[in-house]
């Protein structure tokens, strides 16, 4: 069982504690039976459906459209991601993409767009995706080259490629960021595009070390109504950054869940593995490693839930806090999991052993939604900006 003493911290309210307890019980009873390691797409579809039917996806949608809360409760999102990641990385992914894939709609979509897409996502009846990256525009979002040009008064035509798109190939709708104006961040707009729109195809699937649905998207004269635009023309960069401002902390929470599971696996191995007439846990080097693992996890949790709590207090942006949480928690979890693999010895790199799975799952979290190096730039720039403002 994962440690839940952190729920007594003042960051949380009673409904958060109940949410974490109830979800932990549900996940322990249901998640494993929904995952088929030989069918990633099918597993994701089953997970989304089950999460929707059980009501957990309601946390990713506003109450007006079938959700749990009036606005995003970032602490709840973090608790859900941490709890699901503890059980299975694909379960966390299935939940997270429902929120990230519709975050722009929740924050900036018209009432018509919200009513069309959000209720189905909350029920697990539709799968969402967020399409920002391109072959030559990953961390440098402003360098994107996919274009949308006017096609009559009511439509645009989109041409270009998007890549590394999670849920690519299985999503029912995609929030796609395109260039509609000048070079740089100010010329970007966002549109929601249905998967069956003519001119939109899957250009190829991408295999990664921790399998999940991932693809390159191709747009060839894809005709999309202007009413499908999210926010105003040229506001796409603002839409993307505001969405990441909400969900970046939750990436740290997912890493926290993976790290907690690694610590628990390491602890169990330490107290059950017999060595030299004692247990592995009797060795001081093992105790020192476990101490470092536990300390890293608590430090990560403090950063993650400080960021989430700050956002929930109504602060418009938590750029620095979220970047710190994402950067530290993902890097720390990598170290914790690596230590757990070491505790397991040769067994730790055997396929099918949980710590080997965790080792593969954690690696991508240090890259997506802004690599660790990007987070350092974000934090540094924010610090300098604050210092300059005080001069």
ABEGO torsion letter per residue (X at the ends): XBBAAAAABAABBAAAAAAAAAAAAAAAAAAAAABBAABAAAAAAAAAAAAAAAGAAAAABBAAAGBABABBBAAAAAAAAAAAAAABAAAAAAAAAAAAAAAAAAAABBAAAAAAAAAAAAAGABBBBBBABBAABBABAAABABBBBBBEAABBBBBEBBBGBBGBGABABBBBBBBABBBEAAABBBBBBBAABBGBBBAEBBBBABBBBBBBBBBBGBBBBAAABBEBBGAAAAAAAAAAAAAAAAAAAAAAAAAAAAAAAAAAAAAABBBGGBBAAABAAAAAAAAAAAAAAAAAAAAAAAAAAAAAAGBABAAAAAAAAAAAAAAAAAAAAAAAAAAAEAAAABBGBAAAAAAAAAAAAAABGEBAAAAAAAAAAAAAAAAAAAX
